[in-house]
Amino acid sequence: MRIANLSGRLVLVVDGRAVDVEHASDGRFSADPQAVYERWEEFRSWAAAADLPAGTAFESADLGSPVPAPRQVLAIGLNYRDHAAESGFGAPEGLPPVFTKFATSITGPVTEVRLPADGHTDWEVELVAVIGRRAEGVLEADAWAHVAGLAVGQDISERVAQLAGPAPQFSLGKSYPGFAPIGPWLVTPDEFDNPDDLELRCAVNGEEVQKGRTRDLIFSVPALISRLSAVLPLLPGDVIFTGTPAGVGLGRDPQRFLAAGDELVSTVEGIGELRQTFLA
């Protein structure tokens, strides 16, 4: 199953066309894309049995984030060994670095992003996991049952702000407007042959800059949910950015950052792509 946020309304994406959920359910479910996660199991059961009407065509530019207003956004650092190495760190043990991207930075899959002045703006393609059932003290073996679905994410990062001061400002440097595109839709885990092994790619102006597989995550999606939920409850609709593979601009020699006019395309196998254009 695939759900999306089309012009602010919750839709099911069936054969590439959009079915409005509020209309198809005769008002049983709200048009609010964020509200569905509080009733995720009920919604999934309805969608599996519903006699859905024919969908309508839509443009990718009209899609918003399938999770537009999560209560918690948890982002994971150094979760691929090659990225930890290019960043000058050893691989984390026990629990990886955790920070947030503030929710006002969340946008949809096709956007224009204004570059901060005097900054060094970088790319980080990531798999995003969205919680569908409250997770507290969850065992790793049970963790996938708490996941509503997966999406493509970009952890866009302004490195000057991120690394300034006596202590790094990770969350602020990664939370400028438009710095957290998510989409193009949410795909439920049962849609994948193996949700623990998906290919990620990122390209700048058509040049591939990142390529990895989620099987190489140091902490897999289930491991992250288990370790995070041992510390704090994960709530329906919460977002987890799971980490990025090697190839970011900060780790290159010479370093490379995004400029006005650049197009960033981020893809995850079996889900789809994000497309950001950068403005001065």
Secondary structure, DSSP 8 states (H G I E B T S, - for coil): -EEEEETTEEEEEETTEEEEHHHHTTTSS-S-TTGGGGGHHHHHHHHHH------B---GGGEE-SSSS-S-EEEE-S-BHHHHHHTT-----SS--EE---GGGEE-SEEEEE--TT--EE--EEEEEEE-S-BSS--GGGGGGGEEEEEEEE--EEHHHHH-SSS--HHHHT-STT-EEEEEEEE-GGGSS-TT--EEEEEETTEEEEEEEGGGBSS-HHHHHHHHHTTS-B-TT-EEE----S--GGGSSS-----TT-EEEEEETTTEEEEEEEE-
